[in-house]
């Protein structure tokens, strides 16, 4: 039923793919890259060495760059389709 409901929304809502692209590029990247590395740092900040700190920082920066780039691309795509 859930798959059927989502499929019906995808069929009947105009530009649903653009909205899904926007959500995926912003929220999902933050949830999968930025938050886990940030939480790892916050939980283990007393125990980690500089290499682990550098790795966590690199993952956060990479995730933010991908989130901004993907969100910008999705917004441009949505504006292109609406014009």
Secondary structure, 3 states (H helix, E strand, C coil): CHHHHHHHHHHHCCCHHHHHHHHHHHHHHHHHHHHHHHHHHHHHCCCCCHHHHHHHHHHHHHHHHHHHHHHHHHHHHHHHHHC
